[in-house]
Amino acid sequence: MNNPFIELGIRHDIVNAITELGFENPTPIQEQSIPVLLTGSNDFVGLAQTGTGKTAAFGLPLLELLDFEENYPQALVLCPTRELCLQITNDLKNYSKNMSNVNVVAVYGGASISDQLRQIKRGVQIVVATPGRMLDIINRKAIDFSQVQYVVLDEADEMLNMGFQEDIDSILSTTPEDKKTWLFSATMPSEVRRISKKYMTDPYELTMGAKNTGNANIEHEYYIVRARDKYAAFKRIVDFNPEIFGIVFCRTKIETQEIAEALIKDGYNADSLHGDLSQQQRDKVMKRYRERSLQLLIATDVAARGIDVNDVTHVINYSLPDEIENYTHRSGRTARAGKTGVSISIINSKEIGKIRQIERVIGKKFIKAEIPTGFDVCEKQLFGLIHKVHNVEVNEQQIEQYIPRIMDEFADLSKEDLIKRFASIEFNSFLEYYKNAPDLNVPEDTRAGRDSNEKFPRTGMRADFTRLFINLGSVDGFGRGDLLGYFCNQTSLVGRNIGKIDVKGVYSFIEVPNADVDQAFNAFKSAEFKGRQVRIEISADGDRNESRGGWSNKKREGGGDRRDGGNRREGGNTRGNERSGSGFRDFSGKRREDRGERRKRF
Ligand code: AMP
């Protein structure tokens, strides 16, 4: 075998395992840090972006240096999030799968502590932990760190961002003075500098690329739009990139939830990830995203920290982050492991200064991009479809039996006619949606006062809509999608013209265009549902504000949903209103999310 990791000093058992993972050549950080760390005699500071192979850079030396004949904690890896904690644990287990007696335990909040205590009790050499839960276990005197030789602080800047400074201090005070500390960080704010001074003696410093520089494989683009056009512009960008597999960053949990709901309602394959979801819900979303049965992950900064998903094509900053450093973390979710990626920011004309600031920090220029026109999108989608038809794998066996009938049906059509019709099936809905679509670009120097409301508009109803009360709700088994279907069936109104739907327990509210109110009343004159008379009324004004968020028709570009169904997106959940567990529960990470928000602003 000729794997260069052998030359770096890694044993065959481990090299065999990582070769199976596709590690054929060390990444630059691995190449430079492994020989240093293998000596076991240095403190170490590695400045490197996420996705550059840091885990193996410290993980492989740990596996070489520890004594796995012994079963006490010898190494502690601290990291900011549960996701990263599980990722590192899993990676270490994979690297060591051909070694015996390697015990790695993941310690993180939001999961059963008794399981973790049991695993620790059974014996462990490497503990991978988030600081909060680790401290909890230390305070219970359930772990002995007196023989720890190596402490790794991974994504140190993130841990400090999240307010873990005190916890880290307390944890490290239980480890021996002469241990070695290896710190990895994407950026080097003064807090990290301070921590390295505090815990390390004459550390070996390694900077991959210029300090704070973003990954060179990422292209940074910005689009300038009016605040009110932001969502429409965002959808155009997505439509223009049919193969997108992206993470969309919002500034707040509410914005995250709302964008996800709006996208789902508009037929996109999207879901949200934020701190108000329970751990179980977050895991479920992440599983779907990892498996690529979800195309767009809408996330807050905190929730998306440490996410390592392969082949993310686009990071979209729906809102720019409050802190400049977070831009680097966000964009680092794409272009991992040597791949390329695009980081897109949708801004208003007043935010151009922030872009210039980010350019200075990452040392790279942004490209000013133009929101595609409706025509561009249609053309792109059309040729995407043609390409798909051309490349589709035909199941000869299954289709054979139907061929004679199909041929029969098409007997009177020429090849050209047939092609036109196939293409039109999907294309028509795009044409319809994008006909008369306005230009959404705003020149860079525009100073439109109306842009001052850069926040995502959340509530409110158009004057040309009426809010109707209906005496059906979730107790009757309705989600928003079901109610929309039922209402449209009953009234013959078109779903895309209906506004916000707010499903309560025994009743709901539906916004309909004023022009359609009479039609709705007529349709429900003698309607029954499961033997009960269905009643609609014009809702009192006071009811308007009681709903939480939601989405009104005014945000729909061109006045309507653009999709007729979800068949376009594989495995997509196109009925967001039925998403699992709409109840919002607290979870322990919330405290961190709140703390993290105290950081300095732009
Ligand atoms: P990390 O920065 O450790 O999160 O790694 C980012 C991604 O790169 C992970 O998916 C790793 O599996 C992958 N990776 C790390 N090192 C290598 C390597 N030497 N060759 C190929 N892929 C790697």
Boltz pocket constraint, residues with backbone or C-beta under 6 A from the ligand:
constraints:
  - pocket:
      binder: B
      contacts: [[A, 21], [A, 22], [A, 23], [A, 24], [A, 25], [A, 26], [A, 27], [A, 30], [A, 49], [A, 50], [A, 51], [A, 52], [A, 53], [A, 54], [A, 55], [A, 56], [A, 308], [A, 310], [A, 336], [A, 337]]
      max_distance: 6.0
